Amino acid sequence: MSTPATPATPATSATPVPAATELPAAPADPADPAVYRRRWAVLAVVLFASVLDLLDATITNIAAPAIASDLNGGNGLVQWLGASYALAMGVLLVVGGRLGDKYGRRRLFLIGLTGFTLASAACGLAFGPASVIAFRLLQGAFGALVIPQGFGILGAVFPRREIGKAFGVFAPCLGLSAIGGPVLAGFLIEDFGWRSMFLINIGLGGLAVVLAVRLLPRDGGDRTVTVDGIGSVLLATAMLGLLYGLIDGSGHGWGPVPLLCLAAGAVSFALFCRRQSTAASPLIKPSLLRERSFTAGLVLGLVFYAAVAGLLLVLSLYLQDGLHRSPAQASLALTPIAAGIIAASIAAHRLMARLGRTLILTGLLLTLAGTLALFALVRFGSPTAWTLAAPLLLTGLGLGTCFGTVYEVTLGGVGPQESGSASGSLSAVAQLANSIGAATVTTLYFHTRGGSETATAHSLFAVAAAVLACCALIRLLPRTAHSRPH
């Protein structure tokens, strides 16, 4: 069985939500009338859990400076707060789906949601940089158990004729929470401190657990499903080694420790790639990597989402460090980019089938134009929240055009028997890209001399270069979301 996919949703003024594209297989008719009658309540529980995950993936973009200052964590903590969550989520996302197939989606959903709530409380009570990073890793790990189970559960309780309507609810709901979440976090930080934005999850997560226990249908799972533990460990080791080496080396000098971590990460990644060709149940089917269009989409998604994650974190840092805005003011200043993402996501969904990869190129060019406008304003102008609004909106329109479209078109060149593995792989890559991008771009930001304006300008230029590189890969993608390239 394949990992259930996440429906295309707009990203936010922080870490974007990946758009995996394969909807779970829905039954033609409901098997249990009692379950069918409460299907919309089940949808509400799954959506509630998805909103919690989205909020905790985004709030540290606004809160990072306050957390680092209070815990004396420095720039390294700012880099790790978002990267650690996305790292754990990306590494365990596919594994989480397989565990749900094996042991039952309801069981894994409850375990993940309970663990996520407890990890949130631990983040709110963290006593130092190491502890808050460790608890953020736990948050991401438990979140990776929750998300794939929810969409699989919806595929089981909604009949085929209604599944599209059910998933259509996600985009506007997550979009509204994406705008409101960081703004709420900003005001919570100002009035009650940064710990409150984690501790509030005790009540929200506890309510979600109670509702899930009462409403989610029971399923026994399939014990014949196998999980490639060795491949998962190798991937986790590779990403952790590469990220730790990058962040530690940039913060404390390129001594033996960061260089050894980078080497260990590279070796582990090579072993992971080899494992995929020998394992009985690989995380990524080797045949996928031989498909030129899929590989191009995978690389494009990795670079694009990494650039976006770095861009949004740097903008938040610039607003607070460079323009001296409060967390609430910074989150409000970023709402134009979130509004652009939501508007463009809705429009792109309707145009995707007709325009295909041309739509992706349009989104990339809009993103490039917006990023370069921000660069020019920061480097040569006198930016304020008002003058930043127009280029932020333009950037958001570009991002919203690409989110979802990149992976929908990429899967157009994948056969039906490989779509489950491809969808899970693309979702995991998007999360891993978030951690890589946040670490890479903020490394450049923190180690550029000349003040926050110069550092921000250099970071924006690097993001623009990455987006331009993505444009070069467009011609390798399938022409549309449902046809192979010619």
Residue pairs with C-beta under 8 A, 6 or more apart in sequence:
1 101
1 222
1 225
1 420
2 22
2 97
2 419
2 420
2 421
2 423
2 424
3 93
3 94
3 96
3 97
3 98
3 101
3 148
3 420
3 421
3 423
3 424
3 427
4 24
4 97
4 100
4 148
4 149
4 150
4 151
4 152
4 155
5 20
5 21
5 22
5 23
5 24
5 151
5 420
5 423
5 424
5 427
6 17
6 18
6 19
6 20
6 147
6 148
6 151
6 427
7 19
7 20
7 23
7 151
7 167
7 170
7 171
8 19
8 21
8 171
8 345
8 349
8 403
8 404
8 407
8 408
9 17
9 19
9 170
9 171
9 174
9 175
9 345
9 403
9 404
10 17
10 171
10 174
10 175
10 178
10 338
10 341
10 342
10 345
10 346
10 400
10 403
11 17
11 178
11 308
11 341
11 399
11 400
11 403
12 54
12 58
12 175
12 178
12 179
12 181
12 182
12 338
12 341
13 58
13 61
13 178
13 179
13 182
13 312
13 316
13 331
13 334
13 335
13 337
13 338
13 341
14 57
14 58
14 59
14 60
14 61
14 62
14 82
14 182
14 312
14 313
14 316
15 57
15 58
15 61
15 82
15 85
15 86
15 309
15 312
15 434
15 438
16 305
16 308
16 309
16 399
16 403
16 430
16 434
17 54
17 57
17 174
17 403
18 305
18 407
18 426
18 427
18 429
18 430
18 431
19 403
19 404
19 405
19 406
19 407
19 408
19 430
20 407
20 423
20 424
20 426
20 427
21 404
21 407
21 408
21 411
21 423
21 426
22 411
22 419
22 420
22 422
22 423
23 151
23 155
23 163
23 164
23 167
24 151
24 152
24 154
24 155
24 156
24 163
25 155
26 155
26 156
26 158
26 159
26 160
26 162
26 163
27 156
27 159
27 160
28 159
28 160
29 159
30 36
30 39
30 157
30 158
30 159
32 217
35 42
35 157
35 217
36 157
36 159
38 215
39 157
39 158
39 162
39 166
41 211
41 215
42 153
42 154
42 157
42 215
42 216
42 217
43 154
43 158
43 166
43 169
44 211
45 150
45 208
45 211
45 212
45 215
45 216
46 150
46 151
46 153
46 154
47 169
47 170
47 173
47 174
48 204
48 207
48 208
48 211
49 109
49 113
49 146
49 147
49 150
49 208
49 212
50 147
50 150
50 170
50 174
51 173
51 174
51 177
51 181
52 116
52 201
52 204
52 205
52 208
53 116
53 143
53 146
53 147
54 174
54 177
54 178
54 181
55 177
55 181
55 185
56 85
56 116
56 120
56 139
56 143
56 198
56 201
57 82
57 85
57 86
57 89
57 143
57 434
58 178
58 181
58 182
58 185
59 181
59 182
59 185
59 197
60 67
60 81
60 82
60 85
60 136
61 82
61 182
61 312
61 313
61 316
62 182
62 185
62 186
62 189
62 316
62 327
62 330
62 331
63 81
63 185
63 189
63 194
63 197
63 327
64 77
64 78
64 81
64 82
64 313
64 316
64 317
65 78
65 317
65 320
65 321
65 327
66 189
66 193
66 194
66 327
67 73
67 77
67 81
67 132
67 194
68 74
68 75
68 77
68 78
68 81
68 129
70 193
70 194
71 77
71 126
71 127
71 128
71 129
71 132
72 129
73 128
73 129
73 132
74 129
74 251
75 251
75 442
75 446
76 129
76 247
76 248
76 251
77 129
77 132
77 133
78 317
78 442
78 446
79 247
79 251
79 438
79 439
79 442
79 443
79 446
80 129
80 133
80 136
80 247
80 439
81 132
81 133
81 136
82 309
82 313
82 434
82 435
82 438
83 243
83 247
83 434
83 435
83 436
83 438
83 439
84 133
84 136
84 137
84 140
84 435
85 136
85 137
85 139
85 140
85 143
85 435
86 140
86 309
86 431
86 432
86 434
86 435
86 438
87 137
87 140
87 239
87 240
87 243
87 431
87 432
87 435
88 136
88 137
88 138
88 139
88 140
88 141
88 143
88 144
89 140
89 141
89 143
89 144
89 431
90 144
90 239
90 428
90 429
90 430
90 431
90 432
90 433
90 434
90 435
91 144
91 232
91 235
91 236
91 239
91 428
91 432
92 140
92 141
92 144
92 145
92 232
92 236
93 144
93 147
93 148
93 424
93 427
93 428
93 431
94 283
94 424
94 425
94 427
94 428
95 144
95 227
95 232
95 283
96 108
96 112
96 144
96 145
96 146
96 147
96 148
96 149
97 148
97 149
97 152
97 424
98 225
98 226
98 227
99 108
99 145
99 227
100 108
100 109
100 145
100 148
100 149
100 152
100 221
101 152
101 221
101 222
101 225
102 221
102 222
102 223
102 225
102 226
102 227
103 221
103 223
104 218
104 219
104 220
104 221
105 149
105 152
105 153
105 156
105 219
105 221
106 149
106 153
106 212
106 216
106 217
106 218
106 219
107 221
108 145
108 146
108 149
109 145
109 146
109 149
109 150
109 153
109 212
109 216
110 209
110 212
110 213
110 216
111 142
111 145
112 142
112 143
112 144
112 145
112 146
112 149
113 142
113 146
113 205
113 208
113 209
113 212
114 142
114 205
114 209
115 138
115 141
115 142
115 145
116 139
116 142
116 143
116 146
116 201
116 205
117 201
117 202
117 204
117 205
117 206
117 208
117 209
119 135
119 136
119 138
119 139
119 142
120 139
120 198
120 199
120 201
120 202
120 205
121 198
121 199
121 201
121 202
122 131
122 135
122 138
123 132
123 135
123 136
123 139
123 198
124 195
124 196
124 197
124 198
124 199
124 201
124 202
125 195
125 199
126 132
126 135
148 424
153 216
153 217
154 163
154 166
154 167
155 163
156 217
156 219
157 217
158 166
171 342
171 345
171 346
171 349
172 342
175 338
175 341
175 342
175 345
178 338
178 341
178 342
179 335
179 338
179 339
179 342
182 331
182 334
182 338
183 328
183 331
183 332
183 335
184 197
185 197
185 327
185 331
186 326
186 327
186 328
186 329
186 330
186 331
186 332
187 328
188 194
188 196
188 197
188 200
189 196
189 197
189 327
189 328
190 326
190 327
190 328
226 280
226 281
227 281
228 275
228 279
228 280
228 281
228 282
228 283
230 275
230 279
231 272
231 275
231 276
231 279
231 282
231 283
232 283
234 268
234 269
234 271
234 272
234 275
235 268
235 269
235 272
235 283
237 264
237 265
237 268
238 265
238 266
238 268
238 269
238 272
239 265
239 432
239 435
240 265
241 261
241 262
241 263
241 264
241 265
241 266
241 268
242 261
242 262
242 265
242 266
242 269
242 436
243 265
243 435
243 436
243 439
244 258
244 261
244 265
245 258
245 259
245 260
245 261
245 262
245 265
246 258
246 262
246 439
246 440
246 443
247 439
247 443
248 257
248 258
248 261
249 255
249 258
249 259
249 262
250 443
250 446
250 447
251 446
252 258
275 282
276 282
276 283
276 284
276 285
276 286
276 289
277 286
282 421
283 421
283 424
283 425
283 428
284 421
284 425
285 418
285 421
285 422
287 418
288 294
288 295
288 414
288 418
288 421
288 422
288 425
289 295
291 413
291 414
292 413
292 476
292 485
293 410
293 412
293 413
293 476
293 477
293 478
293 484
293 485
294 410
294 411
294 413
294 414
294 422
296 410
296 473
296 476
296 477
297 406
297 407
297 409
297 410
297 411
297 413
297 426
297 473
297 477
298 410
298 425
298 426
298 429
299 473
300 406
300 410
300 470
300 473
300 474
300 477
301 406
301 407
301 410
301 426
301 429
301 430
301 433
302 429
302 432
302 433
302 436
303 433
303 466
303 469
303 470
304 364
304 402
304 406
304 433
304 466
304 467
304 470
305 429
305 430
305 433
305 434
305 437
306 433
306 434
306 436
306 437
306 440
306 441
306 466
307 437
307 441
307 463
307 466
307 467
307 470
308 399
308 437
309 433
309 434
309 435
309 436
309 437
309 438
309 441
310 437
310 438
310 440
310 441
310 442
310 459
310 462
310 463
311 371
311 395
311 437
311 441
311 459
311 460
311 463
312 334
312 337
313 438
313 441
313 442
314 441
314 442
314 445
314 456
314 459
314 460
314 463
315 334
315 337
315 374
315 392
315 456
316 330
316 334
317 442
317 445
317 452
317 456
318 378
318 452
318 453
318 456
319 325
319 329
319 330
319 333
319 334
319 385
320 326
320 327
320 330
321 452
322 451
322 452
322 453
322 456
323 383
323 384
323 385
325 333
325 385
329 385
332 385
333 385
333 388
333 389
333 392
334 392
336 388
336 389
336 390
336 392
336 393
336 396
337 392
337 393
337 395
337 396
337 399
338 396
339 393
339 396
340 392
340 393
340 394
340 395
340 396
340 397
340 398
340 399
340 400
341 396
341 397
341 399
341 400
341 403
342 400
343 396
343 397
343 400
344 363
344 396
344 397
344 398
344 399
344 400
344 401
345 400
345 401
345 403
345 404
347 400
347 401
348 359
348 363
348 400
348 401
348 402
348 403
348 404
348 405
349 404
351 359
352 359
352 404
352 405
352 408
352 409
352 481
353 480
353 481
353 482
354 480
355 362
355 480
356 409
356 412
356 477
356 478
356 479
356 480
356 481
356 483
357 409
357 474
357 475
357 477
357 478
357 479
357 480
359 401
359 405
359 409
360 401
360 402
360 405
360 406
360 409
360 474
360 477
361 471
361 474
362 401
363 397
363 398
363 399
363 400
363 401
363 402
363 405
364 398
364 402
364 467
364 470
364 471
364 474
365 398
365 471
366 394
366 395
366 397
366 398
366 401
367 395
367 398
367 399
367 402
367 467
368 398
368 464
368 467
368 468
368 471
369 394
369 398
370 391
370 392
370 393
370 394
370 395
370 396
370 397
370 398
371 391
371 395
371 460
371 463
371 464
371 467
372 460
372 464
373 390
373 391
373 394
373 395
374 388
374 391
374 392
374 395
374 460
375 457
375 460
375 461
375 464
377 383
377 387
377 388
377 391
378 453
378 456
378 457
378 460
379 453
379 454
379 457
381 387
405 481
407 423
407 426
407 427
407 430
408 481
409 477
409 478
409 480
409 481
410 422
410 426
410 477
410 478
411 419
411 422
411 423
411 426
411 481
412 477
412 478
412 479
412 480
412 481
412 482
412 483
412 484
413 477
413 478
413 484
413 485
414 422
441 459
441 462
441 463
442 459
444 455
444 458
444 459
444 462
445 455
445 456
445 458
445 459
446 455
448 454
448 455
448 458
448 459
476 485
477 485
478 484
478 485
479 485
479 486
